[in-house]
């Protein structure tokens, strides 16, 4: 209970001689004459007090005025209670030896600033009771009571005020002095119960039992608090006014017994506070590391997917890739954008908390810095940038390839259908056994075939041109196209060779034949080209087409209208051709010629011409309908373009305006930081509410892509522009809110008022010339001068300003932010814990030892905080520590990033 006397008074404390409680009171003579009971009370109390300290040195006194006469135990008492060494005592037993030793003790008391009045060594050596008690009282005042101070009061008043505060809640207790206020014993019991309610049941005490109350207090104090019994209950109760010095001496022992516990509690609270900050910061660091790892892993897996530009052979597969990319942009990437922004905000908040609590800055694991994440993100967006354009280009290429491949197959089928059997016919030698008429018919028939063959030359050239274009566009099945094309070309060359051979043969025998049926020949000659024309017309009417604008489809309609304009002339040709056949029939009827019903010069019958003509007339309205449907589709596409452009031309400037407004909002808003925060969060909510417009635009953008619309002349904004702008807007408002949150953290941690913060903000805004939330160094210097800093143009002023700039702009960015300005203005008044303060708190818990034990930590700290310390403290390596002792000094330094003391 009296461990305070060890180190607490280990250094010299020079006391002002004018402090009245240091001067021995001049009331002793009157007290002695008026109430002889004072001597008995003081003798017992002072003797017990002296023995409570002398027993630490293995001795004690029996008679206070006799046992101090040779000065030896007096010097020993002073060494024990002061913790200092006195001069070596004289060993002789002569009177002058005793006087010399007592003088050494008195000189030591005087060296502590105590003015001794009327106390001399001779009186002590002679055993003068009054003088001896007076000297002991002086020692008690100096070493047990002097440093008691509550709210800057004197020692006596401080001790009285402490007693009053501790006993204020208790019934029947009213401490006003150090004599009669203690007679019933309730005040002493209240003091014990206040600090150790487990030792006394205060509710059972009675005011009319002072002897019982006093003895209860004395016995409990001696047994559990190590405070010896210094008073007799009967003496106190039976004395009108108990001795004040005796009561003060005894009560001061309670103060020191309990004040140490309160000091330890305060130290424990400080340590808990510091450890709680450390634990919270470590949790934030772990969360940052986890979030950073997940985001970097996602980027690492996504980039190869976007870098893969392997084209698919089929349109459906490429369209699936485009759909996957749309899902990535709309579903998978936005949460990652938010994670990246949140990661930056968490990092800034953590660094602010570490700075405000005097902790070293957080350094993430290698490869997980904010800059590393930003670089990885930049790499992601670089590979993402051209991916969609590549997809759309490939889709256009496949669309063109599919169109050409289908056109190639159609023309090949038509051509192969026409050539079917032609080689066998050309190889026939029917002319060898034919009649004259039949020979001539065969000749004319062959001429008609040659005309037909020449007409089909254009289709063969078209087939070859389409095959060449498919090869140039890297068609996946180019080998089968080339094989089929080569077969057609080889067959065509063979047909030409066979045709020439048959002509040569017919010409050789032509001289043998004389007559020919001119009408059949004329029919054949007119029917063949007309039939070819109808074949070409049917092919054109069924020809496939692909357009991307209303202009292109109108061009096709114009060509179709021109074709329809030729139909009346074609009908005249049909009628003329059919008239020849009628003439043949008429002549045969006239001259009784029996017709075989077969034109010897052509395989085309009048019915063939009629059927094909009906087919042409049927295909014309179908072609009209197909073109009109395409017109409607292109008009719908144009509406989609205009609809997208109308929204994009509103949303694009809106995003730009909001970006500019955010740059000014934190500077322009007046009022408290909370009001500014509320305004910014309302601003953020307004922006979030606008998200529906972005979603609608995404929907229109998807409709355009599904309709294969790849250009839009009505707007300069693409969906990519809008997406990037929107993500930047969300990130900027979140960062701005985080800056205000950090200002609130700074304001609260620094203990500055809203009025001071408003003054700082007003000064900052005044010198923020560009209204962008940053000051140039020259403006910052002017701001400091306006606030009273001596930075005029002199060497000292330049040096001081350079020092200040290293504090507010440690990264040499060339500007001073409002956060840096606030940190600087509040730096001098910061009330934060330091490593020295935490170390001093641990020292109290360790009872002034340079190490601390596991049991002490678990006894003084809450379980969670104690185990935190035990798991992180290193083993104490000093020789004076027991096994398992822990090093709290290096632990305290490590909390603040200091390598040593």
SVG drawing of the C-alpha trace seen along z (x, -y; Angstrom):
<svg xmlns="http://www.w3.org/2000/svg" viewBox="-55 -41 88 84">
<polyline fill="none" stroke="black" stroke-width="0.4" points="0.0,0.0 3.0,-2.4 5.0,-1.6 4.6,-5.2 7.5,-6.1 10.0,-4.2 10.4,-6.0 7.9,-8.7 10.3,-10.8 13.5,-9.6 14.4,-13.0 15.0,-16.2 12.0,-18.5 12.9,-22.0 10.0,-23.3 9.1,-27.0 9.7,-28.0 6.6,-30.1 4.3,-27.1 2.5,-27.4 1.9,-23.6 5.6,-23.0 6.2,-25.1 5.6,-23.2 2.6,-24.6 3.1,-26.8 0.1,-25.3 1.9,-22.5 2.2,-24.2 -1.5,-25.2 -2.6,-21.7 -0.4,-20.2 -1.9,-22.4 -5.5,-22.2 -5.7,-18.5 -3.0,-16.1 -4.7,-13.3 -2.9,-14.7 0.4,-13.1 -1.0,-9.6 -2.7,-9.8 0.3,-11.2 2.7,-8.8 0.7,-5.7 0.0,-7.0 3.5,-8.2 5.1,-5.1 2.9,-2.8 3.6,-5.0 7.4,-4.9 7.3,-1.1 5.3,-0.6 8.4,-1.9 11.2,-0.6 10.0,2.9 11.0,2.8 14.6,2.5 14.0,5.3 13.6,3.2 11.2,1.2 10.9,-1.1 9.2,-0.6 9.5,-4.0 9.4,-7.0 11.4,-9.4 14.0,-6.9 14.6,-4.8 15.5,-7.9 18.0,-9.4 21.2,-8.0 20.0,-9.1 20.7,-5.7 17.1,-4.6 16.1,-8.1 18.6,-8.1 17.4,-4.7 13.8,-5.9 14.6,-8.8 16.6,-6.5 13.6,-4.1 10.9,-6.7 13.0,-8.9 14.8,-6.2 18.1,-8.1 21.3,-7.5 22.3,-9.7 25.9,-10.4 27.5,-7.5 26.5,-7.6 29.0,-7.9 29.5,-4.6 30.4,-5.9 28.1,-5.9 29.2,-9.2 26.7,-12.1 28.5,-14.0 28.3,-11.0 24.5,-10.8 24.1,-14.6 26.1,-14.3 23.9,-11.6 20.7,-13.5 22.1,-16.6 22.7,-14.6 19.1,-13.5 17.9,-17.1 20.2,-18.5 18.7,-16.0 15.1,-17.1 16.2,-20.8 17.7,-19.8 14.2,-18.9 13.0,-22.5 11.6,-22.0 12.1,-24.8 12.6,-23.4 11.4,-25.7 12.6,-25.2 13.8,-21.6 17.4,-20.9 19.6,-17.8 20.2,-18.1 16.4,-18.0 16.1,-14.8 19.2,-13.2 17.8,-14.1 14.5,-12.4 12.3,-15.5 8.9,-14.0 7.3,-17.2 10.3,-17.9 10.5,-14.3 6.8,-14.2 7.1,-17.5 10.1,-16.3 8.2,-13.1 5.2,-15.2 7.4,-17.3 8.7,-14.2 5.1,-12.9 4.1,-16.2 7.1,-16.3 7.1,-12.7 3.5,-11.4 1.2,-14.5 3.0,-17.3 2.5,-16.0 -1.2,-15.3 -2.9,-17.9 -6.5,-17.8 -7.4,-20.6 -4.2,-22.6 -5.1,-22.9 -2.5,-22.6 -1.6,-19.2 -3.9,-19.4 -6.8,-20.8 -6.1,-18.4 -6.3,-15.4 -9.5,-16.8 -11.1,-17.4 -10.2,-13.8 -11.9,-12.4 -15.0,-14.6 -15.3,-13.4 -14.9,-9.8 -17.4,-9.8 -19.9,-12.2 -22.4,-9.5 -22.6,-7.8 -25.3,-8.5 -24.4,-9.9 -20.9,-11.0 -19.9,-14.7 -16.2,-15.2 -15.3,-18.8 -12.0,-18.4 -9.5,-16.0 -10.8,-15.6 -14.5,-15.4 -15.7,-14.3 -14.0,-11.0 -15.2,-10.2 -18.1,-7.8 -15.9,-5.7 -18.3,-5.9 -16.0,-8.1 -13.2,-5.6 -15.6,-2.7 -17.0,-4.7 -13.4,-5.3 -12.7,-1.6 -16.1,-0.6 -15.8,-3.1 -12.6,-1.4 -13.1,2.1 -16.8,2.8 -15.9,6.5 -14.3,5.8 -17.2,4.0 -21.0,4.2 -21.7,0.5 -25.4,0.9 -25.1,2.8 -23.1,0.1 -24.8,-2.1 -24.0,-5.6 -24.6,-5.0 -21.8,-2.3 -18.6,-4.4 -16.3,-1.9 -17.5,1.0 -17.2,-1.1 -13.7,-2.4 -12.4,1.1 -14.0,2.6 -12.1,0.0 -8.8,0.5 -8.9,4.3 -9.9,4.4 -7.2,1.8 -4.5,3.8 -5.5,7.2 -6.3,6.4 -4.7,3.0 -1.4,3.3 -2.2,0.1 -1.1,0.7 -3.4,-0.2 -2.3,-3.7 -5.2,-4.8 -7.3,-3.5 -11.1,-3.6 -11.7,-4.4 -9.2,-7.3 -10.9,-8.9 -14.5,-8.4 -13.7,-9.6 -11.8,-12.7 -13.8,-15.9 -11.5,-16.7 -9.2,-13.9 -5.7,-15.0 -5.7,-16.3 -2.1,-15.3 -2.8,-11.7 -6.0,-11.5 -4.2,-13.1 -1.3,-10.7 -3.6,-7.7 -5.9,-9.0 -2.9,-9.8 -2.1,-6.0 -5.5,-5.3 -4.9,-8.0 -1.6,-6.3 -3.1,-2.8 -6.0,-3.7 -4.4,-6.5 -2.0,-3.8 -4.9,-1.7 -6.5,-4.6 -3.3,-5.5 -3.0,-1.9 -6.6,-2.0 -5.9,-5.2 -2.8,-3.6 -4.7,-0.5 -7.4,-2.7 -4.8,-4.5 -3.2,-1.3 -6.6,0.2 -7.3,-2.9 -4.0,-2.7 -4.4,1.1 -8.0,0.6 -6.7,-1.9 -4.0,0.6 -6.4,3.5 -8.8,1.4 -6.0,0.2 -4.7,3.8 -8.2,4.9 -8.4,2.2 -5.0,3.2 -6.1,6.9 -9.3,5.8 -7.3,3.7 -4.9,6.6 -7.8,9.0 -9.7,6.6 -6.6,5.6 -5.7,9.3 -9.2,10.1 -9.3,7.2 -5.8,7.9 -6.7,11.5 -9.8,10.6 -7.8,8.2 -5.2,10.9 -7.8,13.4 -9.8,10.9 -6.9,9.4 -6.1,12.7 -9.8,13.1 -9.8,9.5 -6.4,10.1 -7.7,13.2 -8.6,12.0 -9.1,15.4 -11.9,15.0 -14.7,17.6 -15.9,19.1 -19.6,18.7 -21.7,15.6 -23.5,17.1 -20.2,17.8 -19.0,14.2 -22.4,12.7 -22.1,14.8 -18.7,13.2 -20.3,9.8 -23.0,10.7 -20.4,12.0 -18.6,8.6 -21.8,6.7 -22.4,8.8 -18.8,7.9 -19.4,4.2 -22.8,4.1 -22.7,6.8 -19.1,7.9 -17.0,4.7 -19.2,2.1 -18.8,3.8 -15.1,3.9 -15.0,0.2 -16.8,-0.4 -14.3,2.0 -11.4,0.1 -12.8,-3.3 -13.6,-1.8 -10.1,-0.5 -8.7,-4.0 -11.1,-5.4 -10.2,-2.8 -6.5,-3.4 -6.9,-7.2 -9.0,-6.7 -6.6,-4.3 -3.6,-6.6 -5.5,-9.5 -6.3,-7.4 -2.7,-6.2 -1.4,-9.8 -3.9,-11.1 -2.9,-8.4 0.9,-9.0 1.3,-5.6 3.6,-5.0 2.0,-5.1 0.6,-1.8 2.7,-0.1 0.8,2.6 2.4,5.9 4.6,5.8 2.5,5.4 -0.6,4.3 0.1,0.5 -2.7,-1.8 -0.4,-2.7 0.0,1.0 -3.8,1.4 -4.1,-1.7 -1.5,-0.4 -3.2,3.0 -6.5,1.3 -4.9,-0.9 -3.6,2.3 -7.1,3.8 -8.7,0.8 -6.0,0.7 -6.8,4.2 -10.5,3.6 -10.4,0.5 -10.1,2.2 -12.0,5.5 -15.5,4.4 -14.4,2.7 -12.6,5.9 -15.8,7.9 -18.0,5.7 -15.4,5.7 -15.3,9.5 -19.1,9.7 -19.3,7.4 -16.7,9.6 -18.6,12.8 -21.9,11.2 -20.2,10.3 -18.7,13.8 -22.0,15.6 -23.7,13.4 -21.0,14.1 -20.9,17.8 -24.7,18.1 -24.6,16.1 -21.7,18.4 -23.7,21.5 -26.9,20.1 -25.0,19.1 -23.1,22.4 -26.3,24.3 -28.0,22.3 -25.0,22.8 -24.5,26.5 -28.3,27.0 -27.9,25.3 -24.8,27.3 -26.3,30.6 -26.2,33.0 -24.7,30.4 -21.4,32.4 -23.3,35.5 -25.4,33.5 -22.4,31.9 -20.7,35.3 -23.6,36.8 -23.1,37.7 -26.8,37.6 -25.9,35.6 -24.4,38.7 -27.7,40.3 -29.9,37.2 -31.9,36.0 -31.1,32.8 -33.7,30.9 -32.5,32.5 -28.9,31.5 -29.9,28.0 -31.9,28.0 -29.0,29.4 -26.8,26.6 -29.2,23.9 -29.8,25.6 -26.1,25.5 -25.8,21.8 -28.6,21.2 -26.6,23.2 -23.5,21.1 -25.5,17.9 -26.8,19.4 -23.2,20.4 -21.9,16.9 -24.8,15.5 -23.7,17.7 -20.1,16.6 -20.9,13.6 -22.2,15.9 -19.1,18.0 -17.0,14.9 -19.2,13.8 -18.7,17.2 -14.9,16.8 -15.0,13.2 -17.0,14.3 -14.6,17.1 -11.7,14.8 -13.3,12.3 -14.1,15.2 -10.4,16.1 -9.3,12.5 -11.6,12.2 -10.2,15.4 -13.3,17.5 -13.0,20.5 -14.2,23.0 -12.3,21.5 -10.9,24.9 -14.3,26.3 -15.2,23.0 -12.0,23.2 -12.6,26.9 -16.1,26.2 -15.1,23.1 -12.2,25.0 -14.6,27.7 -17.0,25.2 -14.1,23.5 -12.7,26.8 -16.2,27.9 -16.7,24.5 -13.4,24.9 -14.5,28.5 -17.9,27.2 -16.1,24.6 -13.9,27.3 -16.8,29.6 -18.9,26.8 -16.1,25.9 -15.7,29.5 -19.4,29.9 -19.5,26.7 -16.6,28.0 -18.4,31.3 -21.7,29.6 -20.0,27.2 -18.3,30.0 -21.7,31.6 -23.6,28.3 -22.8,28.3 -24.7,31.5 -27.9,30.0 -29.8,27.2 -33.1,26.3 -34.0,25.0 -37.2,23.9 -36.8,20.1 -39.6,19.8 -38.4,22.4 -35.0,20.8 -36.3,17.3 -38.3,18.5 -35.3,20.3 -33.1,17.2 -35.6,14.9 -36.7,17.3 -33.2,18.1 -32.1,14.5 -35.5,13.8 -35.3,16.9 -31.9,15.9 -33.2,12.4 -36.0,14.0 -33.4,16.3 -31.4,13.2 -34.5,11.4 -35.5,14.2 -32.0,14.5 -31.9,10.7 -35.4,10.7 -34.3,13.5 -30.8,12.1 -29.8,11.6 -28.8,8.1 -27.4,6.5 -27.6,2.8 -26.8,0.5 -28.6,-2.7 -31.8,-4.1 -29.7,-5.5 -28.5,-2.1 -32.0,-0.5 -33.4,-3.4 -30.6,-2.8 -31.8,0.8 -35.5,-0.4 -34.5,-2.8 -32.7,0.1 -35.8,2.3 -38.1,-0.5 -35.9,-0.8 -36.2,2.9 -40.0,2.7 -40.0,0.0 -38.5,2.4 -41.3,5.0 -43.7,3.5 -40.9,3.7 -40.2,7.3 -43.8,8.1 -43.8,6.9 -40.8,9.2 -42.7,12.1 -45.7,11.4 -43.5,11.1 -41.8,14.4 -45.1,16.1 -46.4,14.6 -43.7,16.6 -45.0,19.8 -48.5,18.8 -47.3,18.1 -45.7,21.6 -49.0,23.2 -50.9,21.0 -48.6,22.0 -48.7,25.7 -52.5,25.5 -52.6,23.6 -50.3,26.0 -51.4,29.1 -48.0,29.6 -48.0,32.2 -46.0,30.8 -44.2,33.0 -44.9,30.4 -41.1,30.0 -39.0,27.1 -35.9,28.8 -33.8,25.7 -34.5,25.3 -35.7,27.1 -37.7,24.1 -41.4,24.5 -43.9,21.7 -45.2,23.1 -41.7,22.7 -41.7,19.0 -45.2,18.5 -44.4,20.3 -41.2,18.3 -43.0,15.1 -45.6,15.9 -42.8,16.6 -41.2,13.2 -44.5,11.4 -45.0,13.3 -41.5,12.5 -41.9,8.7 -44.4,7.9 -42.4,10.3 -39.3,8.2 -41.4,5.1 -42.5,6.4 -38.9,7.5 -37.5,4.1 -40.3,2.3 -39.6,4.5 -36.0,3.5 -37.0,-0.2 -39.0,0.2 -36.0,1.9 -33.6,-0.8 -36.1,-3.5 -36.4,-1.7 -32.6,-1.7 -32.6,-5.4 -35.1,-6.0 -32.9,-4.0 -29.9,-6.2 -31.9,-9.4 -33.3,-8.0 -29.9,-7.1 -28.4,-10.4 -31.1,-12.5 -30.3,-10.9 -26.6,-10.8 -26.5,-14.5 -28.2,-15.2 -26.4,-12.7 -22.9,-13.5 -23.0,-17.3 -24.8,-16.5 -22.0,-14.3 -19.4,-16.9 -21.4,-19.6 -21.6,-17.5 -17.9,-16.8 -17.2,-20.5 -19.7,-21.2 -18.2,-18.6 -14.8,-20.4 -16.4,-23.5 -19.0,-22.1 -16.7,-21.4 -15.1,-24.8 -18.4,-26.8 -20.6,-25.2 -20.7,-27.2 -21.5,-25.9 -20.2,-22.9 -18.4,-19.8 -21.5,-17.8 -23.6,-20.2 -21.1,-20.0 -21.2,-16.1 -25.0,-16.1 -25.0,-18.3 -22.4,-16.1 -24.3,-12.9 -27.5,-14.6 -25.5,-15.4 -24.3,-11.8 -27.9,-10.6 -29.0,-12.8 -26.3,-11.4 -27.2,-7.8 -30.9,-8.6 -29.7,-9.6 -28.5,-6.0 -31.8,-5.1 -31.0,-7.4 -27.7,-5.5 -29.5,-2.2 -32.1,-3.3 -29.2,-4.5 -27.5,-1.1 -30.8,0.5 -31.0,-1.6 -27.3,-0.9 -28.0,2.8 -30.9,2.5 -28.7,0.7 -26.0,3.4 -28.6,6.2 -29.9,4.4 -26.2,4.3 -26.1,0.5 -22.4,-0.5 -22.4,-4.2 -24.4,-7.3 -24.0,-10.6 -26.4,-12.3 -24.1,-12.4 -20.4,-12.5 -21.0,-10.5 -20.5,-6.7 -21.7,-4.4 -18.1,-3.9 -17.7,-7.7 -20.8,-7.7 -19.7,-4.6 -16.2,-6.1 -17.6,-9.5 -20.2,-7.9 -17.6,-5.8 -15.4,-8.8 -18.3,-10.8 -19.2,-8.1 -15.5,-7.8 -15.0,-11.6 -18.1,-12.2 -17.0,-9.2 -13.5,-10.6 -14.9,-14.1 -17.1,-12.7 -14.1,-10.8 -12.0,-14.0 -14.7,-15.6 -14.9,-12.5 -11.1,-12.8 -11.6,-16.5 -14.1,-15.5 -11.7,-12.8 -9.0,-15.5 -11.2,-18.0 -12.4,-15.6 -9.0,-14.1 -7.3,-17.5 -10.0,-18.9 -10.7,-22.0 -14.0,-23.7 -16.3,-24.2 -15.7,-28.0 -11.9,-27.4 -12.5,-25.1 -14.7,-27.7 -12.0,-30.3 -9.4,-28.0 -11.8,-27.2 -12.5,-30.9 -8.7,-31.7 -8.1,-28.8 -10.9,-29.8 -9.8,-33.4 -6.3,-32.4 -7.6,-29.5 -7.4,-31.7 -8.4,-29.0 -11.3,-27.8 -10.1,-24.2 -9.5,-23.2 -5.7,-23.8 -3.3,-26.7 -0.1,-27.5 3.0,-28.0 2.9,-31.8 -0.8,-32.0 -0.1,-29.7 2.7,-32.0 0.3,-35.0 -2.3,-33.0 0.2,-32.2 1.4,-35.9 -2.3,-37.0 -2.6,-34.6 0.4,-36.1 3.3,-34.0 6.6,-35.9 7.6,-34.9 8.8,-38.2 11.5,-38.2 14.5,-37.3 16.8,-34.2 15.1,-33.1 11.6,-33.6 12.6,-31.6 14.1,-28.7 10.9,-28.6 8.6,-28.6 10.7,-25.8 10.3,-23.8 6.5,-24.3 6.3,-23.3 8.0,-19.9 5.2,-19.3 2.2,-20.3 3.6,-19.0 5.8,-16.0 5.4,-14.6 6.5,-17.9 3.3,-18.2 3.6,-22.0 0.2,-22.6 -1.3,-22.6 -4.6,-20.8 -7.2,-21.8 -6.5,-18.6 -2.8,-19.3 -3.6,-22.9 -5.9,-21.7 -3.2,-19.1 -0.6,-21.9 -2.8,-24.4 -3.8,-21.9 -0.4,-20.1 0.8,-22.2 -2.3,-21.6 -2.6,-17.9 -3.5,-15.9 -2.4,-12.4 -0.9,-9.5 2.8,-9.0 5.2,-6.1 6.5,-7.7 3.1,-8.1 2.1,-4.5 5.5,-3.4 4.9,-5.4 1.5,-3.8 2.9,-0.3 5.6,-1.2 2.9,-2.1 1.2,1.3 4.6,3.0 5.2,1.2 8.2,-0.7 9.9,2.5 11.6,2.4 9.6,5.6 6.0,6.8 4.6,10.3 1.7,12.1 -0.2,12.2 0.1,8.4 -1.2,7.8 -4.1,10.2 -4.9,8.6 -4.8,4.9 -6.2,5.1 -9.4,6.5 -9.0,10.1 -9.0,9.2 -6.4,6.3 -4.3,8.4 -4.0,11.3 -3.2,8.9 -0.2,7.6 0.9,11.0 0.9,12.3 2.9,9.4 5.4,8.5 8.9,10.0 10.6,11.8 12.5,9.6 16.2,10.3 17.4,8.4 19.1,10.4 16.8,8.9 13.6,10.4 11.9,13.8 11.2,16.5 8.4,15.4 8.9,11.7 7.8,9.5 9.5,6.3 6.8,3.6 9.4,0.9 10.1,2.2 6.4,3.0 5.4,-0.6 8.0,-1.9 6.8,0.6 3.2,-0.7 4.4,-4.1 6.9,-2.8 10.0,-3.7 13.0,-1.4 14.4,-2.3 14.0,-4.8"/>
</svg>
